[in-house]
Amino acid sequence: MKTNSPTATTWWVEVFLGETEGHSHATAHLHTHDRTTLTATGTARLHPGERDVPEIGYELATGRALANLAHQLMAGAADDITGVTDEPVSTAELESSNNGG
């Protein structure tokens, strides 16, 4: 009789932040144990007349980078599912589904 043992792994994301003349930049790198690395970027800019609060720019830039990273992960999953099942799966289908696949 086959038993389903739980599995666990760790993936980690590094986010590098910078700001130049009112423009915040974030670069997010996803690392997995199988040497997969995805990279995504996000930016935010200070509008003229606004008070410069670097943390707000970093939050926006990081949120945009992580959203981009999430989209890349969904696109990769869609491609992998299509390859395994020979049935086309779109990123939109996966992003709208919350049932775990």
N, C-alpha and C positions, 0 to 999 in steps of 0.2 A: 504494500500500500504506500502510495506516494504522499508525503506530507509537504505542505508549503511552509518553508522556513522563511522568516522575514529576512530581507537583505537591507543593507545600508551602505551608503557611500557619501562622500563629501565632494561637492563642487564649490568653488569659491570665486568671488568676484572682487577684483581690485578696481578701485575708482581713483583716477588721477585727476586733480583739479588745478586749474590755473585761471588767472584773470589778467587781462591786459586792456587798459584804457576803457573800462566799462563793459568789456566783453568777457563773460565767464565761459570756460570750456571744461567739459568733463569727458574723459575717455574711460570706458568700462571694459575690462578684460575678464571673460569667463574662462576658468580653467577647470578641466576634468582630469580624472586619473588616466584616461585613455589618450591623453595628449591633445584632446580637442581644445582649441582656443578660439573663442569668438571675440570680436572687438566691435564696440559701438561708440559713437560719439554723440554729444549733445551740447548745445550752446544756449546762452541767454545774453541779452544785452540790456544795458542800462539806457532808459529813455532820457532824452534831454530834460533837465529840470528835476529829475527824481533824485532822491537821496541815495548815495552809494552805500549799500549794505551787502558786502561780498557774500555773506552766507545765503542770502535770498537768491542771488545769481547762481551760486553753487547748487542750491536745492533744485532750481529749475533745470540747470544744465544736467545735473545727475539724473533727475527724473526723466528727462528726454533721452539720455543715453541708455538708461535701464529699459525704457519703453522700446527703444530701437533694438536692444538686446533680446527682449522678450519676443519681438516680432521675428527676429532671426531664428530663435529657438523653435517657434511655431512653424516657420517655413521649413526648417530642417526636419522637424518631426513629420510634416506633411510629405516631404520627399521620401523619407524613410518608410513611412506607412505605405505609400504608393509602390515603392520598390519591393516591399515584402508581400503585399496583397495583390499587386497588379491591378488595383482599383484606384483611380485618381481621387486624391483627397486634396482639398484646398485649404490654405491657411485660414480663410474666413470660416470654414466649417469647424476647424479646431478651436478657433478663438471664440466662437459662439457657443461651443459645447462645454459644459461644466461637469460632465459625467465621468471624467477620468479616462477618456479615450474610447 
